[in-house]
């Protein structure tokens, strides 16, 4: 038998080629899928690192906000453009993840005054990666002037309970660190907050006691501590551009025939006419200060004693008539702010006080409020911030008529919400106004504003 060659038909050869091609294709697909998987893993890892460095920058912002909120005095402006922002944290390690650098830049137009607005710029760098993020947040330090009414305690200095009464109407924010006492139906047209968990109602509550909280009531709110003293205002008055007076003084705000404002100051037995201090801050140390007159411009008068209002204090341009008025006054006493019991205030004519009033040790009130005949209305256009709630008069619970002292006519000056008088104390609360992520190559040590 003759041996022959083993041969493969055309069909078999074609099949082999196809198998090889399929195997090559499958190998390519496997390699492609593997490559895609590796790429996706790398992308996911990069995204995770990007998130980590972003969260690190956010943590730096929150740490900076916390610093501002815990200051006993407001963060101070350094001046216009020539001064760089202040460094708060310089490559501080955080969470074993990386480091944070933070700069604080107050609004330049404050020119050295305590500022409401601060820009926070934070650079975060992730360990071992070189990845960086830069975030910038502009915040506002809330000012006590924003309150139509603020109290630390809802008791009088003698310990008696003071009630929000049906006659009371508030058009600005109200806050107390104590419990609110409600008699009847007072009206609150802006937000109201109390650190207490409940309200004390004179008649047990609605329907007899039916307060109107038109923009809501927050109970169990955070306590907002009053400043411990007026040192910050004294420091501003003692700087170039301020006015510091030693001992008892009387200050009369005046406007001359040409419309120029000036001060008539009596101190140490002498009376002098002088210009307003250029930074708008006056301080009387080691004594009390009497005050009255017409204010033209923006001024804060502080003292570590008492302030006595001896007659009307009004603005040269009445903001109730002309809302574009820029006249503002702050009265800040380390002790009390009193309506004096003098001839000018003791008659039956109404008295007007235009100011943001702040009494750190005790109260805003009328001296000897429970004596004599009714003195007319006490018109306050501004806001009242006090440690304890003071009295300005007495009234009959049956007729509602004033017996002694003043009938209250208090109206909030809405300009005070965002435009405090010079060096007026801030609350320590910080609100975020604007947020942005900026180019990591940005030099955050440069002026923002």
C-alpha positions, 0 to 999 in steps of 0.5 A: 500500500502506497503512503500519501501526504496528509493535506488540509482542505481550503475549508480547514485553512480558512477556519484556522485563520478565522480562529486565529483572528478571533483569538487576536480580537479577543486578546485585543478586547481583553487588553482594551478592557484591562486598559479601560479598567486601569484608566477608570481606576486611575480616574477614580483615584484622582477624583478621590484625591481631588475630593480630599484636597477640596475637603481639606480646604473647606476644613481650613475655611471652617477653622478660620470662620471659627476663629473669627466667631470666637474673637472677643473684639472684631477683627480689625482692618489694616487700611487701604491696599498698602497693607497685606492680609493677615496670616492666620495659619501657615501650612498647619497640618490637618487630619494627617492628610495635608496642610492648610494656609489661611489669610484674613483680609478685612474690607479696605474701606474700613481704614482701621475700624472694626470691620463687618466684612472679611475675606478668608483665603485658604490654600490646602495641599495634600500630602505626597501628591502636590495637589492643591486647592484654593478657596475664598469665602467672604464673610460678614461679622454680625453687629449688635446694631442689627437688633431692634431689641437685645437683652441678656436678662429679662429681669429689671435690675431690682429682679422684677419681671419685665413684660413684652406688652400689647403696646410693644411693636418691633420692626427689627430683629429681637433676641434675648439670652433669657426667657421672654415674658408675654402679656397680651399681643405684642407684634414682632415683624422680624425674626425673634430668638430666645435661648430659653426653651419656652415662653412665659405667658402672663395669662397662660398663653393664647388666646389671651396672650397671643404674640404675633411673630410675623417672621417666626420664633426660634427657641433654644437659640444660641446664647450671644454674649455681650462684650465684657467691656468697652476697651475696643472703643477706647483703643480706637478713641486713643488712636490718631483720629480718635477723641479720648476724654478723661473724667466727667464730660458733657458733649453737645452735638452742634451744626453751625450756620454753614451746615458744618458739624462740631462738638461742644465739649465741657470737661475739667471745667473748660468748654471748647468747640472742636471738630468731630474725630476723623475716625468717628470714635469718642471715649470718656474714661474715668467718668460719666458723660452727658449728651444731647444735640444734633448729629451730622455724620457717623459717630460712636460715643463710648464710656466706662461709666454711665451715659446720661441723655440730657435732652433730645438727640436727633439727626441733622437729616432725619432718615424717617423723612429722607432714607438716604441720610448717612447720619448715625450715632452709637451710644455704648456705656460699660454701665448704663444709659439713662434718660436724665431726670432734669428739667429738659426731660421732666416736662410733658413734651416728648423726647427723641433719641436717635441712636443705637444704644448699648448698656453692657453692665445693666440697662437703658432706662429712665432715671427715677422712672417711677416718680413725678408726673407723666413725661410724654412719649420717649421716641427712640429711633434706632435699637436697644441692646442691654444686659438687663431690661430697664424701665422707662415708666409705669402704667395702669394695668386696668386702663393702660394709661401712663402713671409716671415716666414715659410712654414708649414709642420705639422704632427700629432704624433699618440702616443699622442692619448692615451699617453700624456706627463706627467701632460698634461691637460685633456679636461674634456670629459670622455669616458666609456671603460669597464663596468661590474656588480660585486658581491654585496659582493665586497668591493668597497673601495679596489684598483681596478687596 
